[in-house]
Amino acid sequence: MQKFDGFPDKSKLSPTAFPVLFFSDLLPMIDDLAELKVTLFCFWALHQKEGQYRYLARREFSAAPSLIEGLRAARPGVDPETILDAALARAVERGTLLCESAEVDAVVERFYFVNSERGRIAVKQLREQQWYPGDVPVSIEILPERPNIFRIYEQNIGNLTPMIADALKDAERDFPADWLEDAIRAAVENNKRSWRYILSILKRWEKEGRGYDPSKGRAGADQDVYVPREYLYNPNGGE
């Protein structure tokens, strides 16, 4: 038996939301280990999705190594793809998931939705050809746990808007993670709680070097930092 090392400090964990009915009503019904693993994976993976409707394509399940390994462990000696299809079918039959097929890029694909109000609307519109899933990049993956920059931003700066969320994603790609956290901390310390101010710090660090102190100017010089007017705090939007 493989052993689990335990969870770290809960403040360092990114939560995944489950409705209360999952535990009170659905969980007691599930009598198949593979179905349970697929159901849990769906809730976790859909939490990473964005857009008007959240869904998973059939191939996204196959592209998740942790899920496939979990299904292989659930029924050793059986093809995990066979186990996956059976588990998905059980989840759909039970009513946990909704499934609808659609053609994307000349390929017919099965799409899975949680059986929620929004999921039911998505399936209805898909059937009536009022909405189509876009291309589905295979990007769902379990990454090592680390502080979530969205959570850090919300705790220190303010509520996320779609525009800010996109900007944070771009910044995660363009700057080291510790720079982002330190820039947010610097914005708080200087009472300049806006994304534009944070971005100005990051760009100055990129240009002047990490030693640049936004409270003292270039490389710690004893002077006030110059921040363009458009980067100052916007009391109406926090951007």
Secondary structure in CASP SS format (residue, H / E / C, confidence):
PFRMAT SS
TARGET T0000
AUTHOR 0000-0000-0000
METHOD secondary structure of the structure
MODEL  1
M C 1.00
Q C 1.00
K C 1.00
F C 1.00
D C 1.00
G C 1.00
F C 1.00
P C 1.00
D C 1.00
K H 1.00
S H 1.00
K H 1.00
L C 1.00
S C 1.00
P C 1.00
T C 1.00
A C 1.00
F C 1.00
P C 1.00
V H 1.00
L H 1.00
F H 1.00
F H 1.00
S H 1.00
D H 1.00
L H 1.00
L H 1.00
P H 1.00
M H 1.00
I C 1.00
D C 1.00
D C 1.00
L H 1.00
A H 1.00
E H 1.00
L H 1.00
K H 1.00
V H 1.00
T H 1.00
L H 1.00
F H 1.00
C H 1.00
F H 1.00
W H 1.00
A H 1.00
L H 1.00
H C 1.00
Q C 1.00
K C 1.00
E C 1.00
G C 1.00
Q C 1.00
Y C 1.00
R C 1.00
Y C 1.00
L E 1.00
A E 1.00
R H 1.00
R H 1.00
E H 1.00
F H 1.00
S H 1.00
A C 1.00
A C 1.00
P H 1.00
S H 1.00
L H 1.00
I H 1.00
E H 1.00
G H 1.00
L H 1.00
R H 1.00
A H 1.00
A H 1.00
R C 1.00
P C 1.00
G C 1.00
V C 1.00
D C 1.00
P H 1.00
E H 1.00
T H 1.00
I H 1.00
L H 1.00
D H 1.00
A H 1.00
A H 1.00
L H 1.00
A H 1.00
R H 1.00
A H 1.00
V H 1.00
E H 1.00
R H 1.00
G C 1.00
T C 1.00
L E 1.00
L E 1.00
C E 1.00
E E 1.00
S E 1.00
A E 1.00
E E 1.00
V E 1.00
D C 1.00
A C 1.00
V E 1.00
V E 1.00
E E 1.00
R E 1.00
F E 1.00
Y E 1.00
F E 1.00
V E 1.00
N C 1.00
S C 1.00
E H 1.00
R H 1.00
G H 1.00
R H 1.00
I H 1.00
A H 1.00
V H 1.00
K H 1.00
Q H 1.00
L H 1.00
R H 1.00
E C 1.00
Q C 1.00
Q C 1.00
W C 1.00
Y C 1.00
P C 1.00
G C 1.00
D C 1.00
V C 1.00
P C 1.00
V C 1.00
S C 1.00
I C 1.00
E C 1.00
I C 1.00
L C 1.00
P C 1.00
E C 1.00
R C 1.00
P C 1.00
N C 1.00
I H 1.00
F H 1.00
R H 1.00
I H 1.00
Y H 1.00
E H 1.00
Q H 1.00
N H 1.00
I C 1.00
G C 1.00
N C 1.00
L C 1.00
T C 1.00
P H 1.00
M H 1.00
I H 1.00
A H 1.00
D H 1.00
A H 1.00
L H 1.00
K H 1.00
D H 1.00
A H 1.00
E H 1.00
R H 1.00
D H 1.00
F C 1.00
P C 1.00
A H 1.00
D H 1.00
W H 1.00
L H 1.00
E H 1.00
D H 1.00
A H 1.00
I H 1.00
R H 1.00
A H 1.00
A H 1.00
V H 1.00
E H 1.00
N C 1.00
N C 1.00
K C 1.00
R C 1.00
S C 1.00
W H 1.00
R H 1.00
Y H 1.00
I H 1.00
L H 1.00
S H 1.00
I H 1.00
L H 1.00
K H 1.00
R H 1.00
W H 1.00
E H 1.00
K H 1.00
E H 1.00
G C 1.00
R C 1.00
G C 1.00
Y C 1.00
D E 1.00
P C 1.00
S C 1.00
K C 1.00
G E 1.00
R H 1.00
A H 1.00
G H 1.00
A C 1.00
D C 1.00
Q C 1.00
D C 1.00
V C 1.00
Y C 1.00
V C 1.00
P C 1.00
R H 1.00
E H 1.00
Y H 1.00
L C 1.00
Y C 1.00
N C 1.00
P C 1.00
N C 1.00
G C 1.00
G C 1.00
E C 1.00
END
